[in-house]
Amino acid sequence: MEGKEVVYILGTKKGAGKTTVLNSLVRDCQGCCITSVGVDGEEKDNLTSEPKPRVTVSTSHFVLTGERFLNLSMFEVLDVFSYNPIAGYIVLARPLIETSVMIAGASPAIIKQLTDKHRFSKILVDGALDRLVHAGILDGAKIFLVVHSVGSESLKIVKKILFGSRLAKPPREIEATFNGLAGVWGINEAGELVKVADSCLTIKRFGDQKFEWLYVSGIATKSILGLRDRLKICLANPLAVVEPPDDFDNIYTVNRILLEKIFINQSAQHGLVKALRCWVEDLPVEIEDALSIEEV
């Protein structure tokens, strides 16, 4: 992933301003590729019945989206990836004229293939935290978070992303050992790799095994993270935790992420900036007012 900048744009709730931020980033990013993780097959929002937001792109951009969402007379298809039963084939395309498009259908695996085969100035991923928890996130990715308020739901999302951003990588030999494994695995005192369970939910007990490392490819439960005082834990997905602990000692990830910028609506709730600065005081995170982004 070196030299390939991937930025995920996440929001703490619908209507937080994520689409405004994404369109602003697209306008300022020539030669970038825009994509999105997951698809539900509907062109209207299930809650509001309003059309789902579209992204405005020009001839200097690229899109990775389902063929169903493209007016093929306005795009040149450059590459074709795997088939999605809802979105059709996921395609890399370039607009022939300035137009708006619905971006949906990609997966982390397809985005990884994209980064291996093509080079862009940047890849912008319109994401949703719940989808990334289950689908995964690319190593080295940056996070731009759009925060709606300091309410309890926003706090949960911010806390989870901050936790993931604070996790370091394990030593290289440990990372190489765990790379590509599915399930829960341990490295015992003899240095042997042992399959523990298919997931954290199916772990009954470790028996007589004493592990120095525990690797989780899926969602890490609170009880598993509670073992960090007696062994080191490595996560495949730094966002896939049921409840992030207050400290992150002895917890690592093979897919490191960085929370780089937070967008807020300063006029919506007083004290939001102050609260956020307290939460991110140990991280080099920029905080920007979303209202300063000019709509065009």
MIPAMAR-256927 format. One record per residue (C-alpha): residue in one letter; x, y, z; residue number from 1. Coordinates in nm, 2 decimals. Example, Ala and Ser with C-alpha at 12.3 -4.5 7.8 and 13.67 -1.06 7.14 Angstrom:
% residues 2
   fifi       px       py       pz   kemar
      A     1.23    -0.45     0.78       1
      S     1.37    -0.11     0.71       2
***
This chain:
% residues 296
   fifi       px       py       pz   kemar
      M     0.00     0.00     0.00       1
      E     0.30     0.23     0.01       2
      G     0.24     0.54    -0.19       3
      K    -0.13     0.46    -0.24       4
      E    -0.34     0.69    -0.02       5
      V    -0.68     0.55     0.07       6
      V    -0.92     0.77     0.26       7
      Y    -1.25     0.65     0.42       8
      I    -1.51     0.91     0.48       9
      L    -1.74     0.81     0.77      10
      G    -2.03     0.98     0.94      11
      T    -2.17     0.93     1.29      12
      K    -2.53     0.93     1.16      13
      K    -2.74     1.00     0.85      14
      G    -2.76     1.37     0.76      15
      A    -2.43     1.44     0.94      16
      G    -2.29     1.60     0.62      17
      K    -2.08     1.32     0.49      18
      T    -2.20     1.36     0.13      19
      T    -2.11     1.74     0.14      20
      V    -1.77     1.65     0.27      21
      L    -1.72     1.38     0.01      22
      N    -1.82     1.61    -0.28      23
      S    -1.59     1.88    -0.16      24
      L    -1.30     1.63    -0.14      25
      V    -1.38     1.51    -0.49      26
      R    -1.38     1.86    -0.63      27
      D    -1.04     1.93    -0.49      28
      C    -0.89     1.59    -0.60      29
      Q    -0.79     1.56    -0.96      30
      G    -0.70     1.21    -1.07      31
      C    -0.87     1.04    -0.77      32
      C    -1.09     0.73    -0.77      33
      I    -1.42     0.74    -0.58      34
      T    -1.58     0.42    -0.44      35
      S    -1.81     0.30    -0.16      36
      V    -1.82    -0.02     0.05      37
      G    -2.13    -0.23     0.03      38
      V    -2.48    -0.19    -0.13      39
      D    -2.84    -0.25    -0.03      40
      G    -2.98    -0.24    -0.38      41
      E    -3.21     0.06    -0.32      42
      E    -3.18     0.39    -0.49      43
      K    -3.39     0.55    -0.22      44
      D    -3.33     0.57     0.15      45
      N    -3.53     0.32     0.34      46
      L    -3.62     0.56     0.62      47
      T    -3.69     0.89     0.43      48
      S    -3.78     0.76     0.09      49
      E    -3.56     1.03    -0.05      50
      P    -3.31     0.95    -0.34      51
      K    -2.98     0.84    -0.20      52
      P    -2.70     1.11    -0.24      53
      R    -2.50     1.10    -0.56      54
      V    -2.14     1.22    -0.62      55
      T    -2.06     1.47    -0.88      56
      V    -1.76     1.37    -1.09      57
      S    -1.57     1.51    -1.39      58
      T    -1.35     1.38    -1.66      59
      S    -1.05     1.40    -1.43      60
      H    -1.20     1.14    -1.19      61
      F    -1.25     0.77    -1.18      62
      V    -1.53     0.57    -1.02      63
      L    -1.54     0.21    -0.89      64
      T    -1.91     0.12    -0.86      65
      G    -2.17    -0.13    -0.97      66
      E    -2.26    -0.13    -1.34      67
      R    -2.63    -0.10    -1.25      68
      F    -2.56     0.25    -1.12      69
      L    -2.38     0.38    -1.43      70
      N    -2.53     0.54    -1.74      71
      L    -2.28     0.37    -1.97      72
      S    -2.32     0.63    -2.24      73
      M    -2.15     0.88    -2.01      74
      F    -1.86     0.65    -1.89      75
      E    -1.57     0.47    -2.03      76
      V    -1.53     0.13    -1.86      77
      L    -1.16     0.07    -1.79      78
      D    -1.17    -0.25    -1.58      79
      V    -1.42    -0.51    -1.46      80
      F    -1.40    -0.68    -1.13      81
      S    -1.62    -0.95    -0.96      82
      Y    -2.00    -0.98    -0.99      83
      N    -2.23    -0.85    -0.72      84
      P    -2.58    -1.00    -0.74      85
      I    -2.74    -0.66    -0.65      86
      A    -2.51    -0.41    -0.82      87
      G    -2.40    -0.62    -1.12      88
      Y    -2.03    -0.63    -1.21      89
      I    -1.81    -0.39    -1.02      90
      V    -1.64    -0.17    -1.28      91
      L    -1.37     0.09    -1.29      92
      A    -1.49     0.37    -1.51      93
      R    -1.40     0.72    -1.62      94
      P    -1.67     0.99    -1.69      95
      L    -1.68     1.12    -2.04      96
      I    -1.86     1.44    -1.92      97
      E    -1.93     1.59    -1.59      98
      T    -2.22     1.40    -1.43      99
      S    -2.35     1.27    -1.10     100
      V    -2.34     0.90    -1.01     101
      M    -2.44     0.67    -0.73     102
      I    -2.13     0.49    -0.59     103
      A    -2.19     0.15    -0.43     104
      G    -2.11    -0.22    -0.44     105
      A    -1.73    -0.25    -0.39     106
      S    -1.57    -0.46    -0.12     107
      P    -1.24    -0.43     0.06     108
      A    -1.10    -0.71    -0.15     109
      I    -1.20    -0.54    -0.47     110
      I    -1.05    -0.21    -0.35     111
      K    -0.73    -0.39    -0.26     112
      Q    -0.72    -0.54    -0.62     113
      L    -0.78    -0.18    -0.75     114
      T    -0.47    -0.05    -0.56     115
      D    -0.26    -0.34    -0.69     116
      K    -0.36    -0.29    -1.05     117
      H    -0.40     0.09    -1.09     118
      R    -0.25     0.41    -0.96     119
      F    -0.45     0.71    -0.86     120
      S    -0.37     1.04    -0.68     121
      K    -0.60     0.91    -0.41     122
      I    -0.88     0.67    -0.35     123
      L    -1.18     0.81    -0.16     124
      V    -1.41     0.55     0.00     125
      D    -1.76     0.65     0.11     126
      G    -1.80     0.42     0.41     127
      A    -2.03     0.32     0.69     128
      L    -1.88     0.20     1.02     129
      D    -2.12    -0.10     1.05     130
      R    -2.01    -0.22     0.70     131
      L    -1.64    -0.17     0.78     132
      V    -1.68    -0.36     1.10     133
      H    -1.79    -0.67     0.91     134
      A    -1.62    -0.62     0.57     135
      G    -1.28    -0.50     0.70     136
      I    -1.06    -0.20     0.62     137
      L    -0.73    -0.16     0.42     138
      D    -0.40    -0.14     0.59     139
      G    -0.26     0.22     0.60     140
      A    -0.60     0.38     0.54     141
      K    -0.68     0.73     0.66     142
      I    -1.02     0.82     0.82     143
      F    -1.21     1.14     0.77     144
      L    -1.49     1.14     1.03     145
      V    -1.80     1.37     1.00     146
      V    -1.94     1.41     1.36     147
      H    -2.30     1.52     1.40     148
      S    -2.31     1.58     1.78     149
      V    -2.16     1.47     2.11     150
      G    -2.46     1.24     2.18     151
      S    -2.42     0.89     2.30     152
      E    -2.44     0.72     1.96     153
      S    -2.18     0.96     1.82     154
      L    -1.96     0.91     2.12     155
      K    -1.97     0.53     2.06     156
      I    -1.86     0.57     1.70     157
      V    -1.58     0.82     1.78     158
      K    -1.46     0.61     2.06     159
      K    -1.43     0.30     1.84     160
      I    -1.25     0.49     1.56     161
      L    -1.01     0.65     1.82     162
      F    -0.94     0.31     1.97     163
      G    -0.86     0.16     1.62     164
      S    -0.63     0.46     1.54     165
      R    -0.42     0.41     1.85     166
      L    -0.33     0.05     1.77     167
      A     0.02    -0.02     1.65     168
      K     0.13    -0.31     1.43     169
      P     0.28    -0.62     1.59     170
      P     0.64    -0.73     1.52     171
      R     0.69    -0.82     1.15     172
      E     0.74    -1.19     1.22     173
      I     0.41    -1.20     1.42     174
      E     0.23    -1.01     1.14     175
      A     0.36    -1.26     0.88     176
      T     0.25    -1.55     1.09     177
      F    -0.11    -1.43     1.12     178
      N    -0.15    -1.29     0.77     179
      G    -0.45    -1.43     0.59     180
      L    -0.57    -1.65     0.87     181
      A    -0.95    -1.68     0.95     182
      G    -1.08    -1.74     1.30     183
      V    -0.91    -1.72     1.63     184
      W    -0.55    -1.84     1.65     185
      G    -0.28    -1.85     1.93     186
      I     0.09    -1.87     1.94     187
      N     0.19    -2.07     2.25     188
      E     0.50    -2.06     2.46     189
      A     0.68    -2.30     2.23     190
      G     0.62    -2.06     1.94     191
      E     0.36    -2.30     1.78     192
      L     0.06    -2.17     1.59     193
      V    -0.26    -2.32     1.72     194
      K    -0.62    -2.28     1.59     195
      V    -0.84    -2.19     1.89     196
      A    -1.18    -2.14     1.74     197
      D    -1.37    -2.02     1.43     198
      S    -1.47    -1.70     1.62     199
      C    -1.47    -1.54     1.96     200
      L    -1.83    -1.65     2.01     201
      T    -1.73    -2.02     1.98     202
      I    -1.44    -2.01     2.23     203
      K    -1.52    -2.23     2.53     204
      R    -1.18    -2.24     2.70     205
      F    -0.81    -2.26     2.62     206
      G    -0.76    -2.59     2.81     207
      D    -0.40    -2.63     2.92     208
      Q    -0.27    -2.40     2.64     209
      K    -0.08    -2.09     2.75     210
      F    -0.06    -1.84     2.47     211
      E     0.17    -1.54     2.42     212
      W    -0.03    -1.41     2.13     213
      L    -0.40    -1.43     2.03     214
      Y    -0.52    -1.34     1.68     215
      V    -0.88    -1.25     1.60     216
      S    -0.99    -1.22     1.23     217
      G    -1.35    -1.13     1.31     218
      I    -1.52    -0.93     1.58     219
      A    -1.34    -0.92     1.92     220
      T    -1.56    -0.95     2.22     221
      K    -1.51    -0.76     2.55     222
      S    -1.41    -1.08     2.73     223
      I    -1.13    -1.15     2.47     224
      L    -1.00    -0.80     2.49     225
      G    -1.00    -0.84     2.87     226
      L    -0.72    -1.10     2.83     227
      R    -0.47    -0.83     2.74     228
      D    -0.33    -0.83     3.09     229
      R    -0.19    -1.18     3.04     230
      L    -0.12    -1.20     2.66     231
      K    -0.09    -0.99     2.35     232
      I    -0.39    -0.96     2.12     233
      C    -0.37    -0.89     1.75     234
      L    -0.68    -0.79     1.55     235
      A    -0.73    -0.82     1.18     236
      N    -0.98    -0.53     1.18     237
      P    -0.91    -0.25     1.43     238
      L    -1.27    -0.14     1.41     239
      A    -1.42    -0.49     1.48     240
      V    -1.46    -0.47     1.86     241
      V    -1.79    -0.50     2.05     242
      E    -1.68    -0.25     2.31     243
      P    -1.34    -0.08     2.29     244
      P    -1.15    -0.08     2.62     245
      D    -1.03     0.24     2.78     246
      D    -0.66     0.15     2.72     247
      F    -0.50    -0.03     2.44     248
      D    -0.19    -0.19     2.60     249
      N    -0.10    -0.52     2.45     250
      I    -0.35    -0.48     2.16     251
      Y    -0.22    -0.46     1.80     252
      T    -0.36    -0.48     1.45     253
      V    -0.23    -0.60     1.12     254
      N    -0.43    -0.33     0.94     255
      R    -0.33     0.00     1.08     256
      I    -0.56     0.30     1.04     257
      L    -0.52     0.67     1.11     258
      L    -0.79     0.92     1.20     259
      E    -0.66     1.23     1.02     260
      K    -0.95     1.48     1.02     261
      I    -1.28     1.54     1.19     262
      F    -1.55     1.75     1.02     263
      I    -1.82     1.90     1.25     264
      N    -2.11     2.14     1.24     265
      Q    -2.01     2.40     1.49     266
      S    -2.34     2.58     1.49     267
      A    -2.54     2.26     1.56     268
      Q    -2.41     2.21     1.92     269
      H    -2.20     2.43     2.14     270
      G    -1.91     2.26     2.31     271
      L    -1.86     2.01     2.03     272
      V    -1.51     2.13     1.94     273
      K    -1.40     2.13     2.31     274
      A    -1.53     1.78     2.36     275
      L    -1.36     1.65     2.05     276
      R    -1.03     1.81     2.14     277
      C    -1.03     1.63     2.47     278
      W    -1.10     1.29     2.30     279
      V    -0.82     1.33     2.04     280
      E    -0.56     1.52     2.25     281
      D    -0.29     1.25     2.20     282
      L    -0.35     1.23     1.82     283
      P    -0.25     1.47     1.54     284
      V    -0.61     1.51     1.42     285
      E    -0.74     1.82     1.24     286
      I    -1.09     1.95     1.33     287
      E    -1.27     2.15     1.06     288
      D    -1.61     2.31     1.05     289
      A    -1.82     2.14     0.78     290
      L    -2.01     2.46     0.72     291
      S    -1.69     2.61     0.58     292
      I    -1.71     2.38     0.29     293
      E    -1.86     2.56     0.00     294
      E    -2.14     2.38    -0.18     295
      V    -2.15     2.42    -0.56     296
***
